[in-house]
Amino acid sequence: MIQLQNVSKSFKDNLAIQNLNLEVQKGEILGLLGANGAGKSTTINMLLGFLNPDSGKVTINDIDTSNNAQDARKLVGYIPENVNLYPYLSGLENLDYFCKLAGLKYTKSELEDYLTNCGLASNAHGKKVSGYSKGMRQKVGIAIAYAKKAKVYLLDEPASGLDPLASNELSILLKKLASEGATILMASHDIFRVREVCNRIGILKNGILVKELQSKDVSANELETLYLKFMQN
């Protein structure tokens, strides 16, 4: 579903991505680990079609994101670090609004089911988002992507600022989406969360994929040691 072939991207004299090859299959969760500036967000922005690679090819379900970004984005649910919602609307109203923007019409009951399935407590559905915690806003953002029936989910630091409970709930939800056939790419610098939720892990440093491994083959402590080794050298 997600494929990057020999992709490079630079900004002026800064080479942000260098000859990156990456593939994520249906039902798989890939975690991209890296420090700030490693190229994680650049990779996601190329998948979204907001940036075009200088060389190489970026595709989602065989759709070239440089030439057909709009078609590719129809398949994608994007969850940024900070989900932007309308604070004067409730979680339910936000979900309804963004669904209608995408041409989707759901009953109130269906919208409530999406919010509940994404972990938002039913007593919060009708409350204004201005009173939500970051974790609650994140759940509405995921519900928006879920209601879109996205085949691919792109997450950029989704657990940043979440408390341990909300972060664990996010992990459970991502595994549920993958079990239903979604393709998920999660960019993060949270070693332990990536190890917990992802099937496969890639380590980015200065735009280069320096290591790729299966989560089951490494413990969290071993992954931390490996990650630090690459970051320090």
Accessible surface in RSA format (square Angstrom, percent):
REM  Atomic radii and reference values for relative SASA: ProtOr
REM  Chains: A
REM  Algorithm: Lee & Richards
REM  Probe-radius: 1.40
REM  Slices: 20
REM RES _ NUM      All-atoms   Total-Side   Main-Chain    Non-polar    All polar
REM                ABS   REL    ABS   REL    ABS   REL    ABS   REL    ABS   REL
RES MET A   1    49.10  25.4  22.58  14.9  26.53  63.2  10.62   9.0  38.48  51.0
RES ILE A   2     0.05   0.0   0.00   0.0   0.05   0.1   0.00   0.0   0.05   0.1
RES GLN A   3    56.31  31.5  55.90  40.9   0.41   1.0   9.32  19.8  46.99  35.6
RES LEU A   4     1.86   1.0   0.00   0.0   1.86   4.7   0.00   0.0   1.86   5.0
RES GLN A   5    75.54  42.2  74.46  54.4   1.07   2.6  16.14  34.4  59.40  45.1
RES ASN A   6    84.59  58.3  80.68  78.0   3.91   9.4  17.81  42.9  66.77  64.5
RES VAL A   7     0.00   0.0   0.00   0.0   0.00   0.0   0.00   0.0   0.00   0.0
RES SER A   8    22.84  19.3  22.84  30.5   0.00   0.0  10.53  22.4  12.31  17.3
RES LYS A   9    27.29  13.3  27.29  16.7   0.00   0.0   0.32   0.3  26.97  28.7
RES SER A  10    39.43  33.3  30.14  40.2   9.29  21.4   8.40  17.9  31.03  43.5
RES PHE A  11    81.86  41.0  75.02  46.5   6.83  17.8  79.13  48.0   2.73   7.8
RES LYS A  12   206.03 100.5 163.23 100.2  42.80 101.9 121.23 109.1  84.79  90.3
RES ASP A  13   153.40 107.5 116.91 116.4  36.49  86.3  42.96 101.1 110.44 110.1
RES ASN A  14    91.72  63.2  85.72  82.8   5.99  14.4  29.59  71.2  62.13  60.1
RES LEU A  15    79.52  44.3  67.94  48.6  11.58  29.1  67.94  47.7  11.58  31.2
RES ALA A  16    11.33  10.4   6.15   9.5   5.18  11.8  10.95  15.4   0.38   1.0
RES ILE A  17     0.00   0.0   0.00   0.0   0.00   0.0   0.00   0.0   0.00   0.0
RES GLN A  18    55.49  31.0  51.48  37.6   4.01   9.5   9.52  20.3  45.97  34.9
RES ASN A  19    95.45  65.8  84.02  81.2  11.44  27.5  26.98  64.9  68.47  66.2
RES LEU A  20     0.83   0.5   0.00   0.0   0.83   2.1   0.83   0.6   0.00   0.0
RES ASN A  21    70.91  48.9  62.48  60.4   8.44  20.3  32.82  79.0  38.09  36.8
RES LEU A  22     6.99   3.9   0.00   0.0   6.99  17.6   4.17   2.9   2.82   7.6
RES GLU A  23    71.26  40.9  68.61  51.9   2.64   6.3  22.38  43.3  48.87  39.9
RES VAL A  24     0.00   0.0   0.00   0.0   0.00   0.0   0.00   0.0   0.00   0.0
RES GLN A  25    90.65  50.7  90.65  66.3   0.00   0.0  42.45  90.4  48.20  36.6
RES LYS A  26   150.63  73.5 129.57  79.5  21.06  50.2  72.20  65.0  78.44  83.5
RES GLY A  27    30.53  37.7   0.00   N/A  30.53  37.7  11.68  32.0  18.86  42.2
RES GLU A  28    27.88  16.0  26.76  20.2   1.12   2.7  14.20  27.5  13.69  11.2
RES ILE A  29     2.73   1.6   2.73   2.0   0.00   0.0   2.73   2.0   0.00   0.0
RES LEU A  30     0.00   0.0   0.00   0.0   0.00   0.0   0.00   0.0   0.00   0.0
RES GLY A  31     0.00   0.0   0.00   N/A   0.00   0.0   0.00   0.0   0.00   0.0
RES LEU A  32     0.00   0.0   0.00   0.0   0.00   0.0   0.00   0.0   0.00   0.0
RES LEU A  33     0.00   0.0   0.00   0.0   0.00   0.0   0.00   0.0   0.00   0.0
RES GLY A  34     0.00   0.0   0.00   N/A   0.00   0.0   0.00   0.0   0.00   0.0
RES ALA A  35    46.32  42.6  42.45  65.5   3.87   8.8  46.18  65.0   0.14   0.4
RES ASN A  36   132.59  91.4 104.93 101.4  27.67  66.6  35.94  86.5  96.65  93.4
RES GLY A  37    78.03  96.2   0.00   N/A  78.03  96.2  42.28 116.0  35.75  80.1
RES ALA A  38     5.09   4.7   1.99   3.1   3.10   7.1   4.68   6.6   0.41   1.1
RES GLY A  39     7.20   8.9   0.00   N/A   7.20   8.9   5.16  14.2   2.04   4.6
RES LYS A  40    10.73   5.2   9.11   5.6   1.61   3.8   2.85   2.6   7.88   8.4
RES SER A  41    53.06  44.8  50.22  67.0   2.84   6.5  30.72  65.4  22.34  31.3
RES THR A  42    18.30  13.0  16.70  16.9   1.60   3.8   0.85   1.1  17.45  26.4
RES THR A  43     0.00   0.0   0.00   0.0   0.00   0.0   0.00   0.0   0.00   0.0
RES ILE A  44     1.15   0.7   1.15   0.9   0.00   0.0   1.15   0.8   0.00   0.0
RES ASN A  45    45.79  31.6  45.79  44.2   0.00   0.0   1.42   3.4  44.37  42.9
RES MET A  46     0.00   0.0   0.00   0.0   0.00   0.0   0.00   0.0   0.00   0.0
RES LEU A  47     0.23   0.1   0.00   0.0   0.23   0.6   0.00   0.0   0.23   0.6
RES LEU A  48     5.56   3.1   5.18   3.7   0.38   1.0   5.56   3.9   0.01   0.0
RES GLY A  49    17.11  21.1   0.00   N/A  17.11  21.1   0.07   0.2  17.04  38.2
RES PHE A  50   120.83  60.4  90.98  56.4  29.85  77.7  95.35  57.8  25.47  72.9
RES LEU A  51    47.70  26.6  43.61  31.2   4.09  10.3  46.95  33.0   0.75   2.0
RES ASN A  52    78.76  54.3  73.44  71.0   5.31  12.8  19.11  46.0  59.64  57.6
RES PRO A  53    21.36  15.6   4.82   4.4  16.54  60.1   4.82   4.0  16.54 102.8
RES ASP A  54    85.54  59.9  47.68  47.5  37.86  89.5  32.16  75.7  53.38  53.2
RES SER A  55    58.19  49.2  50.32  67.2   7.87  18.1  46.40  98.8  11.78  16.5
RES GLY A  56    42.18  52.0   0.00   N/A  42.18  52.0  12.89  35.4  29.29  65.6
RES LYS A  57    99.69  48.6  97.13  59.6   2.56   6.1  42.10  37.9  57.59  61.3
RES VAL A  58     0.26   0.2   0.00   0.0   0.26   0.6   0.00   0.0   0.26   0.7
RES THR A  59     8.90   6.3   8.90   9.0   0.00   0.0   5.85   7.9   3.05   4.6
RES ILE A  60     0.05   0.0   0.05   0.0   0.00   0.0   0.05   0.0   0.00   0.0
RES ASN A  61    64.84  44.7  54.47  52.6  10.38  25.0   2.90   7.0  61.95  59.9
RES ASP A  62   133.21  93.3 104.24 103.7  28.98  68.5  30.55  71.9 102.66 102.4
RES ILE A  63    43.46  24.7  40.65  30.3   2.81   6.8  43.46  31.3   0.00   0.0
RES ASP A  64    28.00  19.6  25.63  25.5   2.37   5.6  10.10  23.8  17.89  17.8
RES THR A  65     1.03   0.7   0.68   0.7   0.35   0.8   0.08   0.1   0.94   1.4
RES SER A  66    42.07  35.6  19.99  26.7  22.09  50.9  17.14  36.5  24.93  34.9
RES ASN A  67   115.93  79.9  83.45  80.6  32.48  78.2  22.76  54.8  93.17  90.1
RES ASN A  68    68.00  46.9  61.50  59.4   6.50  15.7   8.53  20.5  59.47  57.5
RES ALA A  69    20.00  18.4  16.01  24.7   3.99   9.1  16.18  22.8   3.82  10.1
RES GLN A  70   131.78  73.7 127.91  93.5   3.87   9.2  36.27  77.2  95.51  72.4
RES ASP A  71    65.83  46.1  63.06  62.8   2.77   6.5  12.05  28.4  53.77  53.6
RES ALA A  72     0.51   0.5   0.51   0.8   0.00   0.0   0.51   0.7   0.00   0.0
RES ARG A  73    76.82  32.3  76.03  38.8   0.78   1.9  25.26  34.5  51.55  31.2
RES LYS A  74   132.46  64.6 115.72  71.0  16.74  39.8  72.57  65.3  59.89  63.8
RES LEU A  75    30.33  16.9  29.06  20.8   1.27   3.2  30.33  21.3   0.00   0.0
RES VAL A  76     4.47   2.9   1.82   1.6   2.65   6.4   1.82   1.6   2.65   7.2
RES GLY A  77     2.29   2.8   0.00   N/A   2.29   2.8   2.29   6.3   0.00   0.0
RES TYR A  78    83.68  39.1  61.61  35.1  22.07  57.4  43.13  32.4  40.55  50.0
RES ILE A  79     0.53   0.3   0.25   0.2   0.28   0.7   0.53   0.4   0.00   0.0
RES PRO A  80    33.62  24.5  33.62  30.6   0.00   0.0  33.62  27.8   0.00   0.0
RES GLU A  81    63.90  36.7  62.09  47.0   1.82   4.3  10.50  20.3  53.40  43.6
RES ASN A  82    90.90  62.7  83.14  80.3   7.77  18.7  30.36  73.1  60.54  58.5
RES VAL A  83    17.65  11.6   8.21   7.4   9.44  22.7   8.21   7.1   9.44  25.6
RES ASN A  84   130.21  89.8 112.51 108.7  17.70  42.6  35.54  85.5  94.67  91.5
RES LEU A  85    23.15  12.9   0.62   0.4  22.54  56.7   3.24   2.3  19.92  53.6
RES TYR A  86    80.60  37.6  80.49  45.8   0.11   0.3  45.54  34.2  35.06  43.2
RES PRO A  87    68.33  49.8  68.21  62.2   0.12   0.4  68.33  56.4   0.00   0.0
RES TYR A  88   137.29  64.1 125.05  71.1  12.24  31.9  99.51  74.8  37.78  46.6
RES LEU A  89    42.82  23.8  42.82  30.6   0.00   0.0  42.82  30.1   0.00   0.0
RES SER A  90     7.40   6.3   7.02   9.4   0.38   0.9   4.56   9.7   2.84   4.0
RES GLY A  91     0.00   0.0   0.00   N/A   0.00   0.0   0.00   0.0   0.00   0.0
RES LEU A  92    24.38  13.6  24.38  17.4   0.00   0.0  24.38  17.1   0.00   0.0
RES GLU A  93    87.09  50.0  82.44  62.4   4.65  11.1  30.21  58.4  56.87  46.4
RES ASN A  94     0.00   0.0   0.00   0.0   0.00   0.0   0.00   0.0   0.00   0.0
RES LEU A  95     0.00   0.0   0.00   0.0   0.00   0.0   0.00   0.0   0.00   0.0
RES ASP A  96    34.96  24.5  34.96  34.8   0.00   0.0   4.69  11.0  30.27  30.2
RES TYR A  97    86.87  40.6  83.66  47.6   3.21   8.3  58.71  44.1  28.16  34.7
RES PHE A  98    52.06  26.0  46.72  28.9   5.34  13.9  46.72  28.3   5.34  15.3
RES CYS A  99     3.30   2.5   1.43   1.6   1.88   4.4   2.52   6.4   0.78   0.8
RES LYS A 100   118.42  57.8 100.68  61.8  17.74  42.2  57.86  52.1  60.56  64.5
RES LEU A 101   119.50  66.6  84.50  60.5  35.00  88.0  88.36  62.1  31.14  83.8
RES ALA A 102    59.40  54.6  22.14  34.2  37.26  84.8  36.07  50.8  23.33  61.8
RES GLY A 103    64.77  79.9   0.00   N/A  64.77  79.9  35.67  97.9  29.09  65.2
RES LEU A 104    51.62  28.7  49.41  35.4   2.20   5.5  51.07  35.9   0.55   1.5
RES LYS A 105   183.49  89.5 154.02  94.5  29.47  70.2  97.18  87.5  86.31  91.9
RES TYR A 106    41.21  19.2  20.24  11.5  20.96  54.6  21.95  16.5  19.25  23.7
RES THR A 107    83.27  59.2  75.16  76.2   8.11  19.3  80.09 107.6   3.18   4.8
RES LYS A 108   135.77  66.2 126.74  77.8   9.03  21.5  70.01  63.0  65.76  70.0
RES SER A 109    68.62  58.0  65.58  87.5   3.03   7.0  35.93  76.5  32.68  45.8
RES GLU A 110    76.23  43.8  74.90  56.7   1.33   3.2  26.04  50.4  50.19  41.0
RES LEU A 111     7.06   3.9   7.06   5.1   0.00   0.0   7.06   5.0   0.00   0.0
RES GLU A 112    55.93  32.1  55.83  42.2   0.10   0.2  10.79  20.9  45.14  36.9
RES ASP A 113    80.03  56.1  79.01  78.6   1.02   2.4  17.85  42.0  62.18  62.0
RES TYR A 114    33.27  15.5  33.24  18.9   0.03   0.1  20.90  15.7  12.38  15.3
RES LEU A 115     0.10   0.1   0.08   0.1   0.01   0.0   0.10   0.1   0.00   0.0
RES THR A 116    73.80  52.5  64.33  65.2   9.47  22.6  56.96  76.5  16.84  25.5
RES ASN A 117    73.02  50.4  57.30  55.4  15.73  37.9   5.47  13.2  67.55  65.3
RES CYS A 118     3.08   2.3   0.07   0.1   3.00   7.1   0.75   1.9   2.33   2.5
RES GLY A 119    36.91  45.5   0.00   N/A  36.91  45.5  25.60  70.2  11.31  25.3
RES LEU A 120     3.98   2.2   1.98   1.4   2.00   5.0   2.40   1.7   1.58   4.2
RES ALA A 121    60.67  55.8  46.30  71.4  14.38  32.7  58.10  81.8   2.57   6.8
RES SER A 122    85.76  72.5  68.96  92.0  16.80  38.7  34.60  73.7  51.15  71.7
RES ASN A 123   109.69  75.6  90.36  87.3  19.32  46.5  42.46 102.2  67.23  65.0
RES ALA A 124     4.10   3.8   4.10   6.3   0.00   0.0   4.10   5.8   0.00   0.0
RES HIS A 125    10.40   5.7  10.40   7.2   0.00   0.0   7.32   7.5   3.08   3.6
RES GLY A 126    62.92  77.6   0.00   N/A  62.92  77.6  32.57  89.4  30.35  68.0
RES LYS A 127   121.15  59.1 116.07  71.2   5.07  12.1  75.37  67.8  45.78  48.8
RES LYS A 128   126.47  61.7 119.17  73.1   7.30  17.4  66.79  60.1  59.68  63.6
RES VAL A 129     4.38   2.9   3.39   3.1   0.99   2.4   3.39   2.9   0.99   2.7
RES SER A 130    82.00  69.3  45.11  60.2  36.89  85.0  36.01  76.7  45.99  64.4
RES GLY A 131    67.87  83.7   0.00   N/A  67.87  83.7  37.49 102.9  30.38  68.0
RES TYR A 132    12.26   5.7   1.64   0.9  10.62  27.6   1.91   1.4  10.35  12.8
RES SER A 133    62.74  53.0  49.49  66.1  13.25  30.5  51.83 110.4  10.91  15.3
RES LYS A 134    41.36  20.2  35.01  21.5   6.35  15.1  27.41  24.7  13.96  14.9
RES GLY A 135     7.77   9.6   0.00   N/A   7.77   9.6   3.43   9.4   4.34   9.7
RES MET A 136    50.95  26.4  50.56  33.5   0.39   0.9  30.24  25.7  20.71  27.4
RES ARG A 137    73.49  30.9  73.49  37.5   0.00   0.0  13.52  18.5  59.96  36.3
RES GLN A 138     3.18   1.8   3.18   2.3   0.00   0.0   2.40   5.1   0.78   0.6
RES LYS A 139    28.79  14.0  28.69  17.6   0.11   0.3  10.50   9.4  18.30  19.5
RES VAL A 140     0.00   0.0   0.00   0.0   0.00   0.0   0.00   0.0   0.00   0.0
RES GLY A 141     6.85   8.5   0.00   N/A   6.85   8.5   3.97  10.9   2.89   6.5
RES ILE A 142     1.39   0.8   1.39   1.0   0.00   0.0   1.39   1.0   0.00   0.0
RES ALA A 143     0.00   0.0   0.00   0.0   0.00   0.0   0.00   0.0   0.00   0.0
RES ILE A 144    37.62  21.4  35.84  26.7   1.78   4.3  35.84  25.8   1.78   4.8
RES ALA A 145     4.43   4.1   2.00   3.1   2.43   5.5   4.34   6.1   0.10   0.3
RES TYR A 146    35.27  16.5  34.05  19.4   1.22   3.2  19.00  14.3  16.27  20.1
RES ALA A 147     0.04   0.0   0.00   0.0   0.04   0.1   0.00   0.0   0.04   0.1
RES LYS A 148    66.52  32.4  53.85  33.0  12.67  30.2  31.03  27.9  35.49  37.8
RES LYS A 149   137.27  67.0 115.65  71.0  21.62  51.5 108.87  98.0  28.39  30.2
RES ALA A 150    11.28  10.4   0.00   0.0  11.28  25.7   0.25   0.4  11.02  29.2
RES LYS A 151   110.18  53.8 105.81  64.9   4.38  10.4  57.05  51.4  53.13  56.6
RES VAL A 152     0.00   0.0   0.00   0.0   0.00   0.0   0.00   0.0   0.00   0.0
RES TYR A 153     3.08   1.4   3.08   1.8   0.00   0.0   0.60   0.4   2.48   3.1
RES LEU A 154     0.00   0.0   0.00   0.0   0.00   0.0   0.00   0.0   0.00   0.0
RES LEU A 155     0.00   0.0   0.00   0.0   0.00   0.0   0.00   0.0   0.00   0.0
RES ASP A 156    18.04  12.6  18.04  18.0   0.00   0.0   3.11   7.3  14.93  14.9
RES GLU A 157    18.57  10.7  18.08  13.7   0.49   1.2  13.80  26.7   4.77   3.9
RES PRO A 158     0.85   0.6   0.85   0.8   0.00   0.0   0.85   0.7   0.00   0.0
RES ALA A 159    12.74  11.7   4.08   6.3   8.66  19.7   4.44   6.3   8.30  22.0
RES SER A 160    34.00  28.7  20.47  27.3  13.53  31.2  12.60  26.8  21.40  30.0
RES GLY A 161    69.26  85.4   0.00   N/A  69.26  85.4  34.85  95.6  34.41  77.1
RES LEU A 162    24.79  13.8   2.13   1.5  22.66  57.0   3.99   2.8  20.80  56.0
RES ASP A 163    84.13  58.9  73.70  73.4  10.44  24.7  37.62  88.5  46.51  46.4
RES PRO A 164   112.47  82.0 105.55  96.2   6.92  25.2 110.04  90.9   2.42  15.1
RES LEU A 165   122.03  68.0 116.09  83.1   5.94  14.9 120.39  84.6   1.63   4.4
RES ALA A 166    11.45  10.5   9.40  14.5   2.05   4.7   9.85  13.9   1.60   4.2
RES SER A 167     7.96   6.7   7.96  10.6   0.00   0.0   5.83  12.4   2.13   3.0
RES ASN A 168    62.04  42.8  62.04  60.0   0.00   0.0  12.03  28.9  50.01  48.3
RES GLU A 169    56.58  32.5  50.97  38.6   5.61  13.4  22.21  43.0  34.37  28.1
RES LEU A 170     9.40   5.2   5.23   3.7   4.17  10.5   9.05   6.4   0.35   0.9
RES SER A 171     2.21   1.9   1.84   2.5   0.37   0.9   1.93   4.1   0.28   0.4
RES ILE A 172   105.82  60.2 103.36  77.0   2.46   5.9 104.34  75.1   1.48   4.0
RES LEU A 173    10.70   6.0   8.94   6.4   1.75   4.4  10.61   7.5   0.08   0.2
RES LEU A 174     0.96   0.5   0.96   0.7   0.00   0.0   0.96   0.7   0.00   0.0
RES LYS A 175    86.81  42.4  81.03  49.7   5.78  13.8  54.08  48.7  32.73  34.9
RES LYS A 176    75.87  37.0  69.81  42.8   6.06  14.4  70.48  63.4   5.39   5.7
RES LEU A 177     3.02   1.7   2.61   1.9   0.41   1.0   2.77   1.9   0.25   0.7
RES ALA A 178    10.26   9.4   7.01  10.8   3.25   7.4   7.18  10.1   3.08   8.2
RES SER A 179    95.32  80.5  50.45  67.3  44.86 103.3  51.11 108.8  44.21  61.9
RES GLU A 180   100.13  57.5  60.10  45.5  40.03  95.3  46.25  89.5  53.88  44.0
RES GLY A 181    18.90  23.3   0.00   N/A  18.90  23.3  12.97  35.6   5.93  13.3
RES ALA A 182     8.85   8.1   5.03   7.8   3.82   8.7   7.25  10.2   1.60   4.2
RES THR A 183     0.09   0.1   0.09   0.1   0.00   0.0   0.00   0.0   0.09   0.1
RES ILE A 184     0.00   0.0   0.00   0.0   0.00   0.0   0.00   0.0   0.00   0.0
RES LEU A 185     0.00   0.0   0.00   0.0   0.00   0.0   0.00   0.0   0.00   0.0
RES MET A 186     1.96   1.0   1.96   1.3   0.00   0.0   0.57   0.5   1.39   1.8
RES ALA A 187     0.00   0.0   0.00   0.0   0.00   0.0   0.00   0.0   0.00   0.0
RES SER A 188     4.35   3.7   4.35   5.8   0.00   0.0   0.88   1.9   3.47   4.9
RES HIS A 189    88.78  48.5  76.75  53.4  12.02  30.8  49.12  50.6  39.66  46.1
RES ASP A 190    52.38  36.7  46.54  46.3   5.84  13.8  19.58  46.1  32.80  32.7
RES ILE A 191    18.59  10.6  15.81  11.8   2.77   6.7  15.81  11.4   2.77   7.5
RES PHE A 192   101.47  50.8  97.08  60.1   4.39  11.4  97.56  59.1   3.91  11.2
RES ARG A 193    43.15  18.1  41.88  21.3   1.27   3.0   3.98   5.4  39.16  23.7
RES VAL A 194     0.00   0.0   0.00   0.0   0.00   0.0   0.00   0.0   0.00   0.0
RES ARG A 195    67.75  28.4  66.76  34.0   1.00   2.4   6.51   8.9  61.24  37.1
RES GLU A 196    83.53  48.0  72.42  54.8  11.10  26.4  15.78  30.5  67.75  55.3
RES VAL A 197     4.48   2.9   0.38   0.3   4.10   9.9   0.68   0.6   3.80  10.3
RES CYS A 198     7.18   5.4   0.00   0.0   7.18  16.9   0.44   1.1   6.73   7.3
RES ASN A 199    73.09  50.4  64.85  62.7   8.24  19.8  19.37  46.6  53.72  51.9
RES ARG A 200    31.88  13.4  31.88  16.3   0.00   0.0  14.03  19.2  17.85  10.8
RES ILE A 201     0.00   0.0   0.00   0.0   0.00   0.0   0.00   0.0   0.00   0.0
RES GLY A 202     0.00   0.0   0.00   N/A   0.00   0.0   0.00   0.0   0.00   0.0
RES ILE A 203     0.00   0.0   0.00   0.0   0.00   0.0   0.00   0.0   0.00   0.0
RES LEU A 204     0.02   0.0   0.00   0.0   0.02   0.0   0.00   0.0   0.02   0.1
RES LYS A 205    45.07  22.0  42.56  26.1   2.50   6.0  34.75  31.3  10.32  11.0
RES ASN A 206    97.25  67.1  89.73  86.7   7.52  18.1  23.94  57.6  73.30  70.9
RES GLY A 207     0.10   0.1   0.00   N/A   0.10   0.1   0.00   0.0   0.10   0.2
RES ILE A 208    73.92  42.1  73.92  55.1   0.00   0.0  73.92  53.2   0.00   0.0
RES LEU A 209    41.43  23.1  18.99  13.6  22.44  56.4  18.99  13.3  22.44  60.4
RES VAL A 210    48.87  32.2  22.94  20.8  25.93  62.5  28.88  25.1  19.99  54.2
RES LYS A 211    81.26  39.6  76.47  46.9   4.79  11.4  24.35  21.9  56.91  60.6
RES GLU A 212    73.31  42.1  48.78  36.9  24.54  58.4  21.02  40.7  52.29  42.7
RES LEU A 213    26.64  14.8  17.11  12.2   9.53  24.0  26.64  18.7   0.00   0.0
RES GLN A 214    69.92  39.1  68.63  50.2   1.29   3.1  21.07  44.9  48.85  37.0
RES SER A 215     5.90   5.0   5.90   7.9   0.00   0.0   5.90  12.6   0.00   0.0
RES LYS A 216   166.53  81.2 131.19  80.5  35.34  84.1 104.98  94.5  61.55  65.6
RES ASP A 217    96.83  67.8  62.37  62.1  34.46  81.5  29.07  68.4  67.77  67.6
RES VAL A 218    14.18   9.3  10.47   9.5   3.71   8.9  13.27  11.5   0.91   2.5
RES SER A 219    50.27  42.5  44.61  59.5   5.66  13.0  43.74  93.2   6.52   9.1
RES ALA A 220    29.33  27.0  25.09  38.7   4.24   9.6  25.09  35.3   4.24  11.2
RES ASN A 221   105.73  72.9 103.93 100.4   1.80   4.3  26.11  62.8  79.61  77.0
RES GLU A 222   100.23  57.5  93.50  70.7   6.73  16.0  39.78  77.0  60.45  49.4
RES LEU A 223     0.00   0.0   0.00   0.0   0.00   0.0   0.00   0.0   0.00   0.0
RES GLU A 224    59.90  34.4  59.90  45.3   0.00   0.0   3.26   6.3  56.64  46.2
RES THR A 225    94.34  67.1  90.65  91.9   3.69   8.8  66.50  89.3  27.83  42.1
RES LEU A 226    39.98  22.3  37.74  27.0   2.25   5.7  39.80  28.0   0.18   0.5
RES TYR A 227    18.16   8.5  18.16  10.3   0.00   0.0  13.52  10.2   4.64   5.7
RES LEU A 228    76.31  42.5  76.31  54.6   0.00   0.0  76.31  53.6   0.00   0.0
RES LYS A 229   121.42  59.2 114.64  70.3   6.77  16.1  65.58  59.0  55.83  59.5
RES PHE A 230    49.66  24.8  48.03  29.7   1.64   4.3  48.44  29.4   1.22   3.5
RES MET A 231    46.92  24.3  25.36  16.8  21.56  51.3  19.05  16.2  27.87  36.9
RES GLN A 232   141.39  79.1 103.59  75.7  37.80  90.0  42.63  90.7  98.76  74.9
RES ASN A 233   123.07  84.9  80.99  78.3  42.08 101.3  62.17 149.6  60.89  58.9
END  Absolute sums over single chains surface
CHAIN  1 A    11037.7       8987.5       2050.2       5637.0       5400.7
END  Absolute sums over all chains
TOTAL         11037.7       8987.5       2050.2       5637.0       5400.7
